[in-house]
Amino acid sequence: MIQVMDNLIGNAVKFSPKSSKIDIQTETSDHHFRFSVKDEGPGISKEDQKLAFGEFQTLGSKPTGGEKSTGLGLSISKKLIELHGGKMGILSQEGQGSTFYFELPLERIANSEDRLE
């Protein structure tokens, strides 16, 4: 989970202009834990959102600091989340930033904590 969180936060930093804000939130409902990262970057088109979690996908948005992108981070993150019974998603509009999130069933989280003891 730390790898997934690191990837989402790192992408928000990578694709946001200097001095912009990045909002990180956690929420719980009766059945899910949700982690989200909202940025003030350029946003992602509907077409690119469909491709975002594919392997080796580099989208129309370019990193603001000239960083390189392999196009693997979101794909690997999504697979890890799905292995834990969760889901990943994007909420975005061009020109208005993006929110990347994942949700995990609380039941799975509770069971994994029991195994750590």
TORDO-595828 format. One line per 8 residues: their letters; for each residue z, y, x of C-alpha. Coordinates in steps of 0.05 Angstrom, whole numbers, always signed. Each point is the difference from the previous one (the first is absolute). Last residue first. Layout:
BEGIN
a = Z,Y,X | ... .
//
This chain:
BEGIN
elrdesna = +295,-201,+8 | -75,+16,+5 | -19,-50,-54 | +41,+36,-52 | -36,+65,+17 | -67,-34,-13 | +23,-22,-69 | +23,+70,-19 .
irelplef = -67,+29,+22 | -39,-52,-39 | +39,+14,-64 | -9,+74,+10 | -75,-9,-7 | -37,+41,+52 | -40,+63,-11 | -44,+35,+51 .
yftsgqge = -24,+71,+3 | -52,+46,+28 | -1,+71,-28 | -59,+44,+17 | -17,+73,+10 | -29,+50,-49 | -70,+16,+26 | -30,-65,-25 .
qsligmkg = +47,-34,-49 | +48,-55,+18 | +48,-53,-25 | -5,-61,+44 | +27,-71,-9 | +37,-58,+29 | +28,-62,-36 | +58,-47,+7 .
ghleilkk = +13,-75,+2 | +24,+0,+72 | -66,-27,+26 | -32,+56,-41 | +38,+52,+42 | -22,-32,+65 | -73,-4,-23 | +2,+73,-21 .
sislglgt = +28,+21,+67 | -53,-39,+38 | -57,+34,-39 | +33,+68,+5 | +6,-5,+75 | -67,-32,+16 | -50,+58,-1 | +2,+6,+75 .
skeggtpk = +14,+74,+0 | -3,+48,+59 | +38,+65,+3 | -38,+67,+0 | +61,+39,-20 | -19,+10,-73 | -22,-72,-11 | -66,-1,-39 .
sgltqfeg = -7,-12,-74 | -64,-37,-20 | +31,-69,+6 | +6,-50,+57 | +2,-71,-26 | +9,-54,+53 | +32,-47,-50 | +1,+24,-72 .
falkqdek = +60,+38,-29 | -33,+68,-6 | -66,-24,-30 | +13,+14,-74 | +36,+65,+20 | -63,+20,+38 | -41,+2,-64 | +54,+38,-39 .
sigpgedk = +0,+52,+56 | +61,+7,+44 | +43,+61,+10 | -8,+54,+53 | +71,-5,+26 | +64,+26,-33 | +36,-66,+4 | +41,-45,-46 .
vsfrfhhd = +33,-63,+26 | +28,-50,-49 | +50,-58,+0 | +13,-35,-67 | +53,-53,-14 | -13,-39,-64 | +34,-36,-58 | +48,+47,-35 .
stetqidi = -29,+60,+35 | +11,+22,+71 | -27,+59,+36 | -14,+19,+72 | -33,+65,+21 | -34,+29,+61 | -31,+69,-7 | -45,+25,+56 .
ksskpsfk = -6,+75,+7 | -54,+39,+35 | +13,+39,+65 | -61,-31,+35 | -52,-29,-47 | +9,-70,-28 | -41,-62,+17 | +40,-27,+60 .
vangilnd = +68,+19,-29 | -14,-36,-66 | -30,-58,+38 | +63,-7,+43 | +44,+1,-62 | -40,-55,-33 | -5,-42,+63 | +74,+8,+17 .
mvqim = +19,-22,-70 | -44,-61,+6 | +28,-18,+69 | +71,+10,-25 | -14,-47,-58 .
//
